[in-house]
Each structure stands twice: as structure tokens, then as C-alpha cells.
Amino acid sequence: MNNIKILVVEDDAMVRNLIATTLKSNSYSYLTAPDGAAAIRIAASEQPDIVLLDLGLPDMDGVEIIRNIRTWSQMPIIVISARSEDADKITALDAGADDYLTKPFSVAELLARLRVTQRRLASQSNPKEDAVFVNGPLRIDHGAGCAYLNNEPLKLTPTEFKLLCLLAHNVGKVLTHTYITEKIWGSSWDSDMASLRVHMATLRKKIEKTNGIQLIQTHIGIGYRMLKVD
């Protein structure tokens, strides 16, 4: 049995059963919740390792659940929703979601997302990098898992922090979309490219909000790079 415990929050019984069957067949331990109130209660009492969250729940919007959980836990939250607009993705990611899958989704993609999240959880429990990176007003403390802009802490989601570290590790180099998505999500699905665009937009908004200093440069149709700032 996989030692990762997953909470599935989904009001549609067919979708919930599909996800549960997928998890069971891949040896994951799982819990289910049909609405937001149950999701918050189970998340608090059972402390799952990962949450798979639908946004369109009968008693509350999934974004409210994300915000509630983020007041007391950083457990990874992967949204699985029929909402496909960038605005919906940005709202969920800004609230603290780590990833976003759009319905209909493939089982293979869901499992790939879970494997990437597991690897991130493992790397967090066994940190290897403890250096501090400084680039102009930006400072990244890899060991502490924190980033600062003009000595003020940045409120980044885990995925945004991982993206920032990847760009910083390759400062001055253009990283292709495929390279970035494979490093962050372990795959290069079309939805990965859409998620990258959304995550990068929110990350840039957070780290380029003062002094008009550009830290990330977009290479249209190719990828992104972090610029070296004196």
C-alpha cells in the first residue's frame, strides 16, 4: 500500500468513484468527501498528504476550502474542475492551490500529477540545497523554503516557489516551456502549458511589483529566463 493518503473532494458520485477506483488500483490510501464542510472536517482530522479538490461543490465554492486550509496547513491541493478559464485558474492558484487539472482529465495525467507531488513532498522532507540566492531585490533562501523581495517575504504557492528556484538556478539562461513543465510537473501535456502560463503570470506579478525591475523575461513561443540584476 502506498503510504501517501489522499483526500478526494467531489460531489459528483461518478467522478468521485472514478478517482477512488484509480487511486485504489494504484495502491493509494484515500478518503472521500462529497461537500465542502466534510472536506474541511476530514482534512483537519485526518491530515491527508494531498487533496484532490473540485471547485463546484453544493455547499461552498472550492476556493473557500483552499483559503480555509491555507490558514493552518500547506498540504498540497490539486484542483480538478470543469472551470477552464484562466481567471478561474488564477483565482484558485492565488488562493493557494498547487496545481490545476481541467475536466475531462485523463487518468494517466492525474497519476503523473500525483507522482510529481509525491516527489516534491519527498524533497521537502530531505532538503539538499541550503544556499541563499540573491539577484537585485530578490533573495531566495532554499534551505528555509522562503523568498523575499526588498527584504519583505513573498507569499508564494509551492509551485510558484519551485518555478522561481528553477529560474534562479538557471539565471541568464532561456528555459523552454517543455523543459520547465517537465521539471515542475514531470510531463508536457497541453494543460501543463496552460498551467505554466497562469503560474508564471501570478509569479511575475508578485516579484515585479516594485521599482519597475524586470526579473523574468518572456521569450514568446520559446520559454522564460530570469534576468541577472546588478
Buried (B, 14 or more C-beta within 10 A) or exposed (E): EBEBBBBBBBBBEEBBEBBBEBBEEEEBBBBBBBBBBBBBEBBEEEEBBBBBBBBEBEEBBBBBBBEBBBEEBEBBBBBBBEBEEEEBBBBBBBBBBBBBBBEEBEEEBBBBBBBBBBEBBEEEEEEEEEEEBEBBBBBBBBEEBBBBBEEEEBEBBBBBBBBBBBBBBBBEEEBBBBBBBBBBBBBBBEBBBBBBEBBBBBBBEBBBEEEEBBBBEBEEEEBBBBBEBE
